[in-house]
Amino acid sequence: MTVQYDLEGQKRAYAKWAPIYDSVYVKLLADAQRKAAQAAARCGPDILEVGVGTGLVLPYYPAGCRVSGIDLSFEMLRKAVEKTKRRGLTQVRLLAAMDACALGFADESFDAVTVPFVITLVPDPEGALDEMRRVLKPGGEIIIASKLGANEGPAMHVEQALAPLVKKVGWSIAFKAGRLSAWAARHPDMEMIEISPVFPAGFFKLARLRKAAR
């Protein structure tokens, strides 16, 4: 069965967000974004950022990196290009419009793939992860910063109680951390190595999935 996704609808939504995205999220997401970029740089210089948006994460990559950023939205990418030029971000090598589920890169091209605050918005997260795995070098990591709902325990019950309030500000607890672990478990060469809390107060999580080295 072929699943149809409303990519054009997503593009229209992102176009509305592009002018105000930085002012709304720059401080709230900074800790997770910085830690994601640092974790990626530790894997090696060649980094792919999926969902680069307006380029908020780009300044956090060290100068020695070679970063390619992709996004579905031309309006978001335009902001990222402007930011790259204005700040002289020489580590940014490519910014391109691309679907996360159809990456236009060769197999095993990148030491790390960062996914900042976009995995819960992709219509087919597992399909996107499959593509990230394909372009990831052995020994590399997929690094995901996101709001990941707890699978069980007190945290899950607190999140469920807060769900209506969280929804009003544009977040969701529907995407559980266990979904990433389940995807990794289906691929013998992938391992979930860490899910750690980040600012604010652990509300966001940083997940690291490693591809086995040869």
C-alpha positions as CSV (number, residue, x, y, z in Angstrom):
1,M,0.0,0.0,0.0
2,T,1.3,3.5,-0.9
3,V,0.9,6.1,1.9
4,Q,0.2,9.6,0.7
5,Y,1.6,12.4,2.9
6,D,0.5,16.1,2.8
7,L,4.0,17.5,2.1
8,E,2.5,20.6,0.5
9,G,0.4,21.3,3.6
10,Q,3.6,21.0,5.7
11,K,5.4,23.4,3.4
12,R,2.5,26.0,3.8
13,A,2.7,25.6,7.6
14,Y,6.4,26.0,7.7
15,A,6.2,29.1,5.5
16,K,4.0,30.8,8.1
17,W,6.4,29.9,10.9
18,A,9.6,31.0,9.1
19,P,9.4,34.7,9.9
20,I,8.9,34.2,13.7
21,Y,10.5,30.8,14.4
22,D,13.8,32.2,15.8
23,S,12.1,34.7,18.1
24,V,9.9,32.0,19.6
25,Y,12.3,29.2,20.0
26,V,15.9,30.5,20.1
27,K,16.3,30.4,23.9
28,L,14.0,27.5,24.6
29,L,15.8,25.0,22.3
30,A,19.3,26.3,22.6
31,D,20.6,23.7,25.2
32,A,19.4,20.7,23.3
33,Q,20.6,22.1,20.0
34,R,24.1,22.9,21.3
35,K,24.4,19.4,22.8
36,A,23.2,17.7,19.6
37,A,25.8,19.6,17.6
38,Q,28.5,18.8,20.0
39,A,27.6,15.1,20.1
40,A,27.6,15.0,16.2
41,A,31.0,16.7,16.0
42,R,32.5,14.0,18.3
43,C,31.6,11.4,15.7
44,G,33.5,13.1,12.8
45,P,33.5,16.1,10.5
46,D,30.8,15.1,8.0
47,I,27.4,15.9,9.4
48,L,23.9,15.9,8.0
49,E,21.2,17.9,9.7
50,V,17.7,16.8,8.9
51,G,15.2,19.6,9.4
52,V,17.7,22.4,9.5
53,G,14.9,25.0,9.5
54,T,16.1,28.5,9.9
55,G,19.6,27.3,10.8
56,L,19.4,27.8,14.6
57,V,21.7,24.8,15.2
58,L,24.3,25.7,12.6
59,P,26.4,28.1,14.7
60,Y,27.0,25.4,17.3
61,Y,28.9,23.1,14.9
62,P,32.7,23.6,15.3
63,A,34.5,25.3,12.5
64,G,36.2,22.1,11.4
65,C,32.9,20.3,10.5
66,R,31.4,19.9,7.1
67,V,27.7,20.3,7.6
68,S,24.9,19.6,5.1
69,G,21.5,20.8,6.1
70,I,18.2,19.8,4.5
71,D,14.6,21.0,5.0
72,L,11.3,20.7,3.3
73,S,10.6,24.4,3.5
74,F,12.1,26.9,1.1
75,E,11.1,29.8,3.4
76,M,12.9,28.2,6.3
77,L,16.0,27.5,4.2
78,R,16.1,31.1,3.0
79,K,16.5,32.1,6.6
80,A,19.3,29.5,7.1
81,V,21.1,30.8,4.1
82,E,20.9,34.4,5.3
83,K,22.2,33.3,8.8
84,T,25.1,31.3,7.3
85,K,26.2,34.3,5.2
86,R,25.7,36.9,7.9
87,R,27.7,34.9,10.6
88,G,30.3,33.6,8.2
89,L,29.6,29.9,9.1
90,T,32.3,28.3,7.0
91,Q,31.4,24.8,8.4
92,V,28.1,24.9,6.4
93,R,28.8,23.3,3.0
94,L,25.3,22.7,1.7
95,L,21.7,23.8,2.4
96,A,19.1,22.1,0.2
97,A,15.3,21.4,0.0
98,M,14.8,17.7,0.5
99,D,12.3,15.2,1.9
100,A,13.7,13.4,5.0
101,C,12.2,10.1,3.6
102,A,14.1,10.5,0.3
103,L,17.6,11.8,1.0
104,G,19.6,12.6,-2.1
105,F,22.9,11.4,-0.7
106,A,25.0,8.3,-1.4
107,D,25.1,5.4,1.1
108,E,27.5,5.9,4.1
109,S,28.1,9.6,3.4
110,F,28.0,11.1,7.0
111,D,29.7,10.5,10.3
112,A,26.6,11.8,12.1
113,V,23.0,12.8,11.4
114,T,21.4,15.3,13.7
115,V,17.6,15.6,13.9
116,P,16.7,18.7,15.9
117,F,13.0,18.9,16.9
118,V,11.6,17.4,13.7
119,I,11.2,13.7,14.2
120,T,7.8,14.0,15.7
121,L,6.7,16.2,12.8
122,V,7.7,13.8,10.0
123,P,4.7,11.8,8.7
124,D,6.8,8.6,8.5
125,P,9.4,8.8,11.2
126,E,10.6,5.2,10.7
127,G,10.9,5.8,6.9
128,A,13.0,8.8,7.7
129,L,15.2,6.9,10.1
130,D,15.7,4.2,7.5
131,E,17.1,6.9,5.2
132,M,19.3,8.3,7.9
133,R,20.7,4.9,8.6
134,R,21.4,4.4,4.9
135,V,23.5,7.6,4.6
136,L,25.3,7.0,8.0
137,K,28.8,5.6,8.0
138,P,29.5,2.6,10.2
139,G,30.3,3.7,13.7
140,G,28.3,6.9,13.2
141,E,25.4,8.2,15.2
142,I,21.9,9.5,14.6
143,I,21.3,12.2,17.2
144,I,17.7,13.3,17.9
145,A,16.7,16.3,20.0
146,S,12.9,16.3,20.7
147,K,10.0,16.1,23.1
148,L,9.8,12.3,23.7
149,G,7.0,11.1,25.8
150,A,7.8,8.6,28.7
151,N,6.8,5.0,28.1
152,E,5.8,4.2,31.7
153,G,6.1,5.3,35.3
154,P,5.3,8.5,37.1
155,A,6.7,10.7,34.3
156,M,4.2,9.2,31.9
157,H,1.3,10.0,34.2
158,V,2.5,13.5,34.8
159,E,2.8,14.0,31.0
160,Q,-0.7,12.7,30.4
161,A,-2.1,15.1,33.0
162,L,-0.3,18.0,31.3
163,A,-1.1,16.9,27.7
164,P,-3.9,19.5,27.2
165,L,-1.7,22.4,28.3
166,V,1.3,21.1,26.3
167,K,-0.9,20.8,23.2
168,K,-1.9,24.5,23.4
169,V,1.7,25.6,23.1
170,G,2.3,23.3,20.1
171,W,3.9,20.3,21.7
172,S,2.8,16.7,22.0
173,I,3.5,13.7,24.2
174,A,2.2,11.2,21.6
175,F,5.7,10.3,20.2
176,K,7.2,8.0,22.8
177,A,10.9,7.3,23.4
178,G,10.2,3.6,23.0
179,R,9.3,4.2,19.3
180,L,13.0,5.0,18.6
181,S,14.2,2.0,20.6
182,A,11.7,-0.3,18.8
183,W,13.0,1.0,15.4
184,A,16.6,0.3,16.5
185,A,15.7,-3.2,17.6
186,R,14.5,-4.0,14.1
187,H,18.0,-3.2,12.7
188,P,20.8,-5.5,14.0
189,D,23.4,-2.8,13.2
190,M,21.7,0.0,15.2
191,E,21.8,0.5,18.9
192,M,20.1,3.0,21.2
193,I,22.9,4.1,23.4
194,E,21.5,7.0,25.3
195,I,18.4,9.1,26.0
196,S,19.3,12.0,28.3
197,P,17.3,14.9,29.6
198,V,18.1,18.4,28.5
199,F,16.7,21.9,29.3
200,P,14.2,22.9,30.5
201,A,14.1,20.5,33.5
202,G,14.3,17.4,31.3
203,F,11.2,18.4,29.3
204,F,13.2,17.7,26.1
205,K,15.4,14.7,25.4
206,L,18.6,13.9,23.5
207,A,18.6,10.4,22.0
208,R,21.7,8.8,20.4
209,L,21.5,5.8,18.1
210,R,24.8,4.3,16.9
211,K,25.5,2.3,13.8
212,A,27.8,-0.7,14.4
213,A,31.4,-0.2,13.1
214,R,32.8,-2.8,10.7
